[in-house]
Amino acid sequence: MVNLIVNAPEIVNARNITGEDSWRLEIAVTDVSRPDAVVSSACLLPETSTSVNLKSLRDHQVMLLPVRGVAA
């Protein structure tokens, strides 16, 4: 799986996760036929779950450090 992730330019983020799914792959494609090809090449199990992100409310939020001496 690691070789596939490293060598697939469509995979922009890959996370090994807990739960029923073992990997969460975020892909970016320019053609609607590509998601199936990317998922098929990544699929080590007979079943996959595919979702399409319709909207992001927050991406890459900067985490601020707490200010010392200020009561919450």
MOPAC internal coordinates of N, CA, C and O (Angstrom, degrees):
PM7 1SCF
backbone

  N    0.0000 0     0.00 0     0.00 0    0    0    0
  C    1.4439 1     0.00 0     0.00 0    1    0    0
  C    1.5322 1   110.50 1     0.00 0    2    1    0
  O    1.2310 1   120.35 1   140.17 1    3    2    1
  N    1.3172 1   116.94 1   -39.83 1    3    2    1
  C    1.4607 1   120.43 1  -178.88 1    5    3    2
  C    1.5257 1   110.45 1   -61.84 1    6    5    3
  O    1.2310 1   119.79 1   137.47 1    7    6    5
  N    1.3277 1   118.01 1   -42.53 1    7    6    5
  C    1.4741 1   120.73 1   178.45 1    9    7    6
  C    1.5238 1   111.21 1   -61.12 1   10    9    7
  O    1.2310 1   120.49 1   138.33 1   11   10    9
  N    1.3367 1   116.68 1   -41.67 1   11   10    9
  C    1.4566 1   120.11 1   178.56 1   13   11   10
  C    1.5264 1   110.34 1   -61.29 1   14   13   11
  O    1.2310 1   120.30 1   133.87 1   15   14   13
  N    1.3274 1   117.02 1   -46.13 1   15   14   13
  C    1.4582 1   121.51 1  -178.44 1   17   15   14
  C    1.5224 1   110.74 1   -61.76 1   18   17   15
  O    1.2310 1   120.48 1   135.66 1   19   18   17
  N    1.3124 1   116.69 1   -44.34 1   19   18   17
  C    1.4671 1   121.23 1  -179.11 1   21   19   18
  C    1.5243 1   111.10 1   -65.29 1   22   21   19
  O    1.2310 1   120.03 1   143.79 1   23   22   21
  N    1.3280 1   117.56 1   -36.21 1   23   22   21
  C    1.4621 1   121.52 1  -172.78 1   25   23   22
  C    1.5277 1   115.11 1   -95.88 1   26   25   23
  O    1.2310 1   119.55 1   176.00 1   27   26   25
  N    1.3275 1   118.46 1    -4.00 1   27   26   25
  C    1.4662 1   120.47 1  -179.22 1   29   27   26
  C    1.5254 1   109.67 1  -100.57 1   30   29   27
  O    1.2310 1   119.63 1   -71.69 1   31   30   29
  N    1.3159 1   118.32 1   108.31 1   31   30   29
  C    1.4669 1   120.31 1  -177.30 1   33   31   30
  C    1.5237 1   113.27 1   -65.83 1   34   33   31
  O    1.2310 1   119.66 1   158.84 1   35   34   33
  N    1.3269 1   118.25 1   -21.16 1   35   34   33
  C    1.4664 1   120.89 1  -179.83 1   37   35   34
  C    1.5288 1   112.45 1   -72.42 1   38   37   35
  O    1.2310 1   120.31 1   157.08 1   39   38   37
  N    1.3297 1   117.01 1   -22.92 1   39   38   37
  C    1.4630 1   120.27 1  -178.75 1   41   39   38
  C    1.5198 1   108.20 1   -82.40 1   42   41   39
  O    1.2310 1   120.94 1   -69.72 1   43   42   41
  N    1.3345 1   115.81 1   110.28 1   43   42   41
  C    1.4626 1   120.20 1  -177.00 1   45   43   42
  C    1.5250 1   112.21 1   -96.04 1   46   45   43
  O    1.2310 1   119.67 1   155.00 1   47   46   45
  N    1.3245 1   118.24 1   -25.00 1   47   46   45
  C    1.4627 1   123.38 1   175.31 1   49   47   46
  C    1.5141 1   108.52 1  -143.58 1   50   49   47
  O    1.2310 1   120.42 1   -40.15 1   51   50   49
  N    1.3074 1   116.81 1   139.85 1   51   50   49
  C    1.4596 1   121.56 1   177.81 1   53   51   50
  C    1.5188 1   108.26 1  -139.13 1   54   53   51
  O    1.2310 1   121.06 1   -54.69 1   55   54   53
  N    1.3208 1   115.58 1   125.31 1   55   54   53
  C    1.4603 1   119.97 1  -178.69 1   57   55   54
  C    1.5224 1   109.63 1  -129.03 1   58   57   55
  O    1.2310 1   120.99 1   -49.06 1   59   58   57
  N    1.3087 1   115.71 1   130.94 1   59   58   57
  C    1.4616 1   122.03 1   173.02 1   61   59   58
  C    1.5214 1   105.74 1   -84.99 1   62   61   59
  O    1.2310 1   119.93 1   -59.52 1   63   62   61
  N    1.3421 1   117.74 1   120.48 1   63   62   61
  C    1.4565 1   121.44 1  -171.02 1   65   63   62
  C    1.5182 1   112.13 1  -124.12 1   66   65   63
  O    1.2310 1   120.84 1   -14.85 1   67   66   65
  N    1.3207 1   116.00 1   165.15 1   67   66   65
  C    1.4583 1   121.66 1   175.90 1   69   67   66
  C    1.5198 1   109.02 1   -89.12 1   70   69   67
  O    1.2310 1   121.17 1    -8.77 1   71   70   69
  N    1.3132 1   115.36 1   171.23 1   71   70   69
  C    1.4609 1   120.14 1   177.12 1   73   71   70
  C    1.5098 1   112.17 1    97.03 1   74   73   71
  O    1.2310 1   121.34 1    17.30 1   75   74   73
  N    1.3157 1   115.03 1  -162.70 1   75   74   73
  C    1.4593 1   121.18 1  -175.66 1   77   75   74
  C    1.5304 1   112.61 1   -63.68 1   78   77   75
  O    1.2310 1   120.49 1   143.19 1   79   78   77
  N    1.3184 1   116.66 1   -36.81 1   79   78   77
  C    1.4676 1   121.11 1   177.44 1   81   79   78
  C    1.5157 1   108.33 1   -90.68 1   82   81   79
  O    1.2310 1   120.14 1   -33.69 1   83   82   81
  N    1.3165 1   117.35 1   146.31 1   83   82   81
  C    1.4617 1   118.90 1   179.88 1   85   83   82
  C    1.5246 1   112.49 1  -102.45 1   86   85   83
  O    1.2310 1   119.97 1   158.22 1   87   86   85
  N    1.3234 1   117.67 1   -21.78 1   87   86   85
  C    1.4607 1   121.35 1   178.90 1   89   87   86
  C    1.5159 1   109.61 1  -136.60 1   90   89   87
  O    1.2310 1   120.96 1   -34.81 1   91   90   89
  N    1.3069 1   115.76 1   145.19 1   91   90   89
  C    1.4581 1   122.00 1   171.04 1   93   91   90
  C    1.5198 1   106.24 1  -120.04 1   94   93   91
  O    1.2310 1   121.10 1   -67.51 1   95   94   93
  N    1.3218 1   115.51 1   112.49 1   95   94   93
  C    1.4560 1   121.05 1  -179.63 1   97   95   94
  C    1.5203 1   108.96 1  -107.64 1   98   97   95
  O    1.2310 1   120.70 1   -50.39 1   99   98   97
  N    1.3121 1   116.26 1   129.61 1   99   98   97
  C    1.4549 1   121.14 1   173.63 1  101   99   98
  C    1.5264 1   106.18 1  -105.99 1  102  101   99
  O    1.2310 1   121.48 1   -56.40 1  103  102  101
  N    1.3369 1   114.77 1   123.60 1  103  102  101
  C    1.4557 1   118.92 1  -177.24 1  105  103  102
  C    1.5307 1   110.18 1  -120.12 1  106  105  103
  O    1.2310 1   120.88 1   -27.75 1  107  106  105
  N    1.3018 1   115.93 1   152.25 1  107  106  105
  C    1.4602 1   122.83 1   174.71 1  109  107  106
  C    1.5219 1   107.17 1  -124.76 1  110  109  107
  O    1.2310 1   120.81 1   -55.73 1  111  110  109
  N    1.3219 1   116.05 1   124.27 1  111  110  109
  C    1.4613 1   120.96 1  -177.51 1  113  111  110
  C    1.5227 1   110.21 1  -130.47 1  114  113  111
  O    1.2310 1   121.05 1   -22.27 1  115  114  113
  N    1.3110 1   115.59 1   157.73 1  115  114  113
  C    1.4650 1   121.10 1   178.57 1  117  115  114
  C    1.5246 1   112.09 1  -106.07 1  118  117  115
  O    1.2310 1   120.29 1   176.35 1  119  118  117
  N    1.3251 1   117.05 1    -3.65 1  119  118  117
  C    1.4568 1   122.13 1  -177.87 1  121  119  118
  C    1.5273 1   108.32 1  -136.47 1  122  121  119
  O    1.2310 1   119.78 1   -43.44 1  123  122  121
  N    1.3172 1   118.02 1   136.56 1  123  122  121
  C    1.4680 1   121.36 1  -176.70 1  125  123  122
  C    1.5275 1   113.71 1   -66.13 1  126  125  123
  O    1.2310 1   119.71 1   164.42 1  127  126  125
  N    1.3111 1   118.16 1   -15.58 1  127  126  125
  C    1.4714 1   119.96 1   178.01 1  129  127  126
  C    1.5334 1   111.93 1   -83.00 1  130  129  127
  O    1.2310 1   119.80 1   162.92 1  131  130  129
  N    1.3138 1   117.98 1   -17.08 1  131  130  129
  C    1.4670 1   121.35 1  -176.01 1  133  131  130
  C    1.5189 1   114.87 1   -69.67 1  134  133  131
  O    1.2310 1   118.05 1   143.82 1  135  134  133
  N    1.3395 1   121.32 1   -36.18 1  135  134  133
  C    1.4717 1   117.99 1  -179.04 1  137  135  134
  C    1.5221 1   113.12 1   -55.37 1  138  137  135
  O    1.2310 1   120.27 1   138.85 1  139  138  137
  N    1.3263 1   117.09 1   -41.15 1  139  138  137
  C    1.4615 1   119.81 1   179.66 1  141  139  138
  C    1.5201 1   111.25 1   -63.00 1  142  141  139
  O    1.2310 1   120.06 1   138.54 1  143  142  141
  N    1.3110 1   117.49 1   -41.46 1  143  142  141
  C    1.4690 1   120.63 1   179.67 1  145  143  142
  C    1.5147 1   111.44 1   -65.87 1  146  145  143
  O    1.2310 1   120.19 1   138.84 1  147  146  145
  N    1.3270 1   117.24 1   -41.16 1  147  146  145
  C    1.4595 1   120.70 1  -179.95 1  149  147  146
  C    1.5212 1   110.25 1   -67.28 1  150  149  147
  O    1.2310 1   120.13 1   133.48 1  151  150  149
  N    1.3315 1   117.35 1   -46.52 1  151  150  149
  C    1.4679 1   121.18 1  -179.58 1  153  151  150
  C    1.5214 1   110.26 1   -64.20 1  154  153  151
  O    1.2310 1   119.85 1   138.42 1  155  154  153
  N    1.3211 1   117.89 1   -41.58 1  155  154  153
  C    1.4672 1   120.86 1   179.66 1  157  155  154
  C    1.5187 1   111.83 1   -62.27 1  158  157  155
  O    1.2310 1   120.34 1   140.65 1  159  158  157
  N    1.3207 1   116.95 1   -39.35 1  159  158  157
  C    1.4614 1   119.19 1   179.53 1  161  159  158
  C    1.5285 1   111.32 1   -72.20 1  162  161  159
  O    1.2310 1   120.13 1   154.08 1  163  162  161
  N    1.3184 1   117.36 1   -25.92 1  163  162  161
  C    1.4625 1   121.47 1  -179.57 1  165  163  162
  C    1.5175 1   112.61 1   -86.73 1  166  165  163
  O    1.2310 1   120.77 1   164.41 1  167  166  165
  N    1.3078 1   116.12 1   -15.59 1  167  166  165
  C    1.4631 1   120.29 1  -171.68 1  169  167  166
  C    1.5196 1   112.05 1   -75.60 1  170  169  167
  O    1.2310 1   121.08 1   -66.21 1  171  170  169
  N    1.3322 1   115.55 1   113.79 1  171  170  169
  C    1.4551 1   121.09 1   174.03 1  173  171  170
  C    1.5202 1   110.45 1   -98.83 1  174  173  171
  O    1.2310 1   120.45 1   165.80 1  175  174  173
  N    1.3203 1   116.75 1   -14.20 1  175  174  173
  C    1.4555 1   122.88 1  -179.35 1  177  175  174
  C    1.5226 1   109.07 1  -111.79 1  178  177  175
  O    1.2310 1   119.93 1   -22.64 1  179  178  177
  N    1.3363 1   117.74 1   157.36 1  179  178  177
  C    1.4606 1   119.61 1  -178.43 1  181  179  178
  C    1.5254 1   113.74 1   -68.60 1  182  181  179
  O    1.2310 1   119.76 1   160.47 1  183  182  181
  N    1.3452 1   118.06 1   -19.53 1  183  182  181
  C    1.4578 1   121.44 1  -179.12 1  185  183  182
  C    1.5140 1   111.07 1  -121.17 1  186  185  183
  O    1.2310 1   120.67 1   -40.66 1  187  186  185
  N    1.3174 1   116.32 1   139.34 1  187  186  185
  C    1.4645 1   120.84 1   173.89 1  189  187  186
  C    1.5188 1   108.22 1  -129.37 1  190  189  187
  O    1.2310 1   121.21 1   -16.94 1  191  190  189
  N    1.2949 1   115.29 1   163.06 1  191  190  189
  C    1.4541 1   122.10 1   174.91 1  193  191  190
  C    1.5259 1   106.52 1  -122.03 1  194  193  191
  O    1.2310 1   120.64 1   -56.29 1  195  194  193
  N    1.3213 1   116.38 1   123.71 1  195  194  193
  C    1.4479 1   121.04 1  -177.62 1  197  195  194
  C    1.5203 1   109.48 1  -119.09 1  198  197  195
  O    1.2310 1   120.72 1   -45.04 1  199  198  197
  N    1.3187 1   116.22 1   134.96 1  199  198  197
  C    1.4638 1   122.02 1   177.07 1  201  199  198
  C    1.5192 1   107.93 1  -130.73 1  202  201  199
  O    1.2310 1   121.34 1   -26.45 1  203  202  201
  N    1.3213 1   115.05 1   153.55 1  203  202  201
  C    1.4524 1   120.99 1   176.36 1  205  203  202
  C    1.5167 1   107.26 1  -114.24 1  206  205  203
  O    1.2310 1   120.78 1   -51.50 1  207  206  205
  N    1.3170 1   116.12 1   128.50 1  207  206  205
  C    1.4561 1   121.80 1   178.02 1  209  207  206
  C    1.5275 1   108.60 1   -78.92 1  210  209  207
  O    1.2310 1   120.27 1   -64.65 1  211  210  209
  N    1.3243 1   117.09 1   115.35 1  211  210  209
  C    1.4569 1   121.02 1  -178.81 1  213  211  210
  C    1.5187 1   113.34 1   -87.34 1  214  213  211
  O    1.2310 1   120.86 1   146.39 1  215  214  213
  N    1.3226 1   115.96 1   -33.61 1  215  214  213
  C    1.4578 1   119.31 1  -178.05 1  217  215  214
  C    1.5202 1   108.34 1  -158.49 1  218  217  215
  O    1.2310 1   120.67 1   -37.18 1  219  218  217
  N    1.3119 1   116.33 1   142.82 1  219  218  217
  C    1.4616 1   122.12 1   174.75 1  221  219  218
  C    1.5153 1   108.22 1  -111.59 1  222  221  219
  O    1.2310 1   120.61 1   -54.73 1  223  222  221
  N    1.3192 1   116.44 1   125.27 1  223  222  221
  C    1.4543 1   120.17 1   177.43 1  225  223  222
  C    1.5171 1   111.81 1   -86.00 1  226  225  223
  O    1.2310 1   120.63 1   155.06 1  227  226  225
  N    1.3270 1   116.39 1   -24.94 1  227  226  225
  C    1.4602 1   119.79 1   179.08 1  229  227  226
  C    1.5280 1   107.81 1  -154.48 1  230  229  227
  O    1.2310 1   121.47 1   -49.09 1  231  230  229
  N    1.3116 1   114.79 1   130.91 1  231  230  229
  C    1.4580 1   121.50 1   174.92 1  233  231  230
  C    1.5171 1   108.17 1  -129.61 1  234  233  231
  O    1.2310 1   120.69 1   -47.75 1  235  234  233
  N    1.2969 1   116.29 1   132.25 1  235  234  233
  C    1.4613 1   122.64 1   173.04 1  237  235  234
  C    1.5285 1   113.35 1    54.92 1  238  237  235
  O    1.2310 1   120.71 1  -133.01 1  239  238  237
  N    1.3135 1   116.25 1    46.99 1  239  238  237
  C    1.4607 1   120.68 1   177.03 1  241  239  238
  C    1.5269 1   109.47 1   -62.99 1  242  241  239
  O    1.2310 1   120.68 1   -47.94 1  243  242  241
  N    1.3015 1   116.30 1   132.06 1  243  242  241
  C    1.4571 1   121.47 1   177.89 1  245  243  242
  C    1.5223 1   107.80 1   -76.19 1  246  245  243
  O    1.2310 1   120.81 1   -51.37 1  247  246  245
  N    1.3211 1   116.05 1   128.63 1  247  246  245
  C    1.4554 1   120.67 1   179.72 1  249  247  246
  C    1.5204 1   108.73 1   -89.81 1  250  249  247
  O    1.2310 1   120.64 1   -60.65 1  251  250  249
  N    1.3118 1   116.39 1   119.35 1  251  250  249
  C    1.4574 1   121.33 1  -178.28 1  253  251  250
  C    1.5224 1   110.30 1   -85.04 1  254  253  251
  O    1.2310 1   120.62 1   -38.55 1  255  254  253
  N    1.3041 1   116.41 1   141.45 1  255  254  253
  C    1.4545 1   121.53 1   176.37 1  257  255  254
  C    1.5143 1   108.65 1   -75.91 1  258  257  255
  O    1.2310 1   120.24 1   -34.74 1  259  258  257
  N    1.3484 1   117.15 1   145.26 1  259  258  257
  C    1.4644 1   119.11 1   178.21 1  261  259  258
  C    1.5289 1   110.38 1   -65.87 1  262  261  259
  O    1.2310 1   121.30 1   -33.68 1  263  262  261
  N    1.3141 1   115.11 1   146.32 1  263  262  261
  C    1.4690 1   120.94 1   178.55 1  265  263  262
  C    1.5187 1   107.96 1   -87.70 1  266  265  263
  O    1.2310 1   120.40 1   -53.27 1  267  266  265
  N    1.3176 1   116.83 1   126.73 1  267  266  265
  C    1.4633 1   120.72 1  -179.45 1  269  267  266
  C    1.5160 1   111.04 1   -72.74 1  270  269  267
  O    1.2310 1   121.27 1   -36.77 1  271  270  269
  N    1.3344 1   115.18 1   143.23 1  271  270  269
  C    1.4581 1   120.62 1   176.04 1  273  271  270
  C    1.5165 1   113.97 1    84.51 1  274  273  271
  O    1.2310 1   119.74 1  -179.42 1  275  274  273
  N    1.3295 1   118.11 1     0.58 1  275  274  273
  C    1.4675 1   120.91 1   178.78 1  277  275  274
  C    1.5221 1   107.80 1  -104.15 1  278  277  275
  O    1.2310 1   120.98 1   -55.76 1  279  278  277
  N    1.3411 1   115.72 1   124.24 1  279  278  277
  C    1.4644 1   119.91 1   179.42 1  281  279  278
  C    1.5069 1   109.82 1   -74.34 1  282  281  279
  O    1.2310 1   121.23 1   -37.85 1  283  282  281
  N    1.3159 1   115.24 1   142.15 1  283  282  281
  C    1.4558 1   119.93 1  -179.67 1  285  283  282
  C    1.5061 1   111.80 1   -83.24 1  286  285  283
  O    1.2310 1   120.10 1   180.00 1  287  286  285

